[in-house]
Amino acid sequence: MKRRQFLRVTAGGGIGFLTGCSSTGSKGYATMQEFSLVNTGSTVVPVELRIEHTDTGEIVHTETRELTVDPGWIIIDCVWPDAPLTVMVRHQDGEWNNFKTEDRDGCVGVIAQVRRDQRTSFYAHNAECPIDDPSCHTN
């Protein structure tokens, strides 16, 4: 995905990030439907990803990747647990930055933008519900 496509996605999704998603019958957290990593810089960026259950700290997913420049977009293809999650991303030499699905409603897609200056920004947008299959991890 190119920078313009990223800007289109985040511009529309930014409203969801700022206001949260609205849904009836709130569970006190949003269900993460999609997760993507994006590199909007001009050089390769090494990143670490960790996703865990917010309540227990149990690891759901972890990996290390090199975010290339073209394409600079990686979709972590998985169906995530219907539970409060904490997503943590960092540039390999930087500090962890996190996004929590708590205090949001409905279903969200999450995008983590990792830059060469070792900073990570998160963007959330409304996503289609429901999850299709609650288990996709083999750990």
C-alpha positions as CSV (number, residue, x, y, z in Angstrom):
1,M,0.0,0.0,0.0
2,K,1.3,3.4,-1.0
3,R,1.4,6.5,1.2
4,R,-1.7,8.0,-0.4
5,Q,-3.7,4.8,0.2
6,F,-2.5,4.9,3.9
7,L,-3.6,8.5,4.2
8,R,-7.0,7.7,2.7
9,V,-7.5,4.8,5.2
10,T,-6.3,6.7,8.2
11,A,-8.2,9.9,7.3
12,G,-11.5,8.0,7.3
13,G,-10.5,5.8,10.2
14,G,-9.2,8.7,12.3
15,I,-12.8,9.7,13.2
16,G,-13.3,6.2,14.7
17,F,-10.0,6.5,16.5
18,L,-11.0,9.8,18.1
19,T,-14.6,9.0,18.8
20,G,-14.6,5.2,19.2
21,C,-17.1,2.9,17.5
22,S,-20.7,2.9,18.5
23,S,-22.7,-0.2,19.0
24,T,-25.6,-1.4,21.1
25,G,-24.9,-3.9,23.8
26,S,-21.4,-2.8,24.6
27,K,-19.1,-5.3,26.1
28,G,-16.6,-2.7,27.4
29,Y,-14.1,-3.5,24.6
30,A,-14.0,-3.7,20.8
31,T,-13.2,-6.9,19.0
32,M,-10.2,-6.5,16.8
33,Q,-11.0,-7.7,13.3
34,E,-7.9,-6.6,11.3
35,F,-4.4,-5.6,12.2
36,S,-1.8,-4.1,9.8
37,L,1.7,-2.7,10.1
38,V,2.7,0.1,7.7
39,N,6.0,1.8,7.0
40,T,5.5,5.2,5.5
41,G,9.3,6.0,5.5
42,S,11.8,5.6,2.7
43,T,14.0,2.9,4.5
44,V,13.4,-0.5,5.8
45,V,12.2,-0.5,9.5
46,P,12.7,-3.5,11.8
47,V,9.8,-3.9,14.2
48,E,8.6,-6.1,17.0
49,L,4.9,-6.9,17.6
50,R,3.3,-8.4,20.6
51,I,-0.5,-8.8,21.2
52,E,-1.8,-10.0,24.5
53,H,-4.9,-10.4,26.5
54,T,-5.3,-7.1,28.5
55,D,-6.7,-8.8,31.6
56,T,-4.3,-11.7,31.9
57,G,-1.2,-10.7,30.0
58,E,-1.4,-14.0,28.1
59,I,0.4,-13.7,24.8
60,V,-1.9,-14.1,21.7
61,H,0.7,-13.3,19.1
62,T,4.3,-12.2,18.8
63,E,6.7,-11.7,15.9
64,T,9.6,-9.6,14.6
65,R,9.5,-8.2,11.0
66,E,11.3,-6.0,8.6
67,L,8.9,-3.5,7.2
68,T,10.0,-2.9,3.6
69,V,9.4,0.3,1.7
70,D,7.5,-1.1,-1.3
71,P,5.1,-2.5,-0.4
72,G,5.3,-0.8,3.0
73,W,2.1,-2.5,4.2
74,I,1.8,-5.8,6.0
75,I,-1.6,-7.3,7.0
76,I,-1.2,-9.7,9.9
77,D,-3.8,-12.2,8.7
78,C,-5.6,-13.7,11.7
79,V,-8.9,-13.8,13.5
80,W,-8.2,-12.2,16.9
81,P,-9.8,-13.3,20.2
82,D,-13.1,-11.7,21.1
83,A,-11.6,-10.2,24.3
84,P,-9.9,-7.0,25.5
85,L,-6.5,-6.9,23.8
86,T,-3.3,-4.9,24.1
87,V,-1.3,-4.4,20.9
88,M,2.3,-3.4,21.4
89,V,4.6,-2.4,18.6
90,R,8.1,-0.9,18.6
91,H,10.9,-0.1,16.3
92,Q,13.6,-2.7,17.1
93,D,15.7,-0.1,18.9
94,G,12.8,1.9,20.4
95,E,10.3,1.8,23.3
96,W,7.0,-0.1,23.2
97,N,3.9,1.9,22.2
98,N,0.5,0.3,22.8
99,F,-3.1,0.3,21.7
100,K,-5.9,-1.2,23.9
101,T,-9.2,-2.3,22.6
102,E,-10.9,-1.4,25.9
103,D,-13.2,1.5,26.1
104,R,-14.3,1.0,22.4
105,D,-17.4,-0.7,21.1
106,G,-18.1,-2.9,18.1
107,C,-15.4,-4.1,15.9
108,V,-12.2,-2.3,14.9
109,G,-9.4,-2.6,12.4
110,V,-6.1,-1.4,13.8
111,I,-3.1,0.1,11.8
112,A,0.3,0.5,13.4
113,Q,2.5,3.0,11.6
114,V,6.1,2.5,12.4
115,R,8.6,5.2,11.4
116,R,12.4,5.1,11.2
117,D,12.6,7.7,14.0
118,Q,11.5,4.8,16.3
119,R,8.0,6.2,16.9
120,T,4.8,4.2,16.4
121,S,1.3,5.7,15.9
122,F,-1.9,3.7,16.0
123,Y,-5.1,4.3,14.0
124,A,-8.4,2.5,14.5
125,H,-11.4,2.3,12.1
126,N,-14.7,0.6,12.2
127,A,-14.6,-3.0,10.8
128,E,-17.1,-5.6,9.7
129,C,-18.3,-7.9,12.5
130,P,-18.5,-10.7,13.6
131,I,-15.4,-12.8,13.8
132,D,-15.6,-15.9,11.7
133,D,-13.4,-18.4,13.6
134,P,-12.2,-17.8,17.2
135,S,-8.9,-19.7,16.8
136,C,-6.1,-19.1,14.3
137,H,-3.0,-19.2,16.4
138,T,-0.9,-22.4,16.6
139,N,1.3,-21.5,19.6
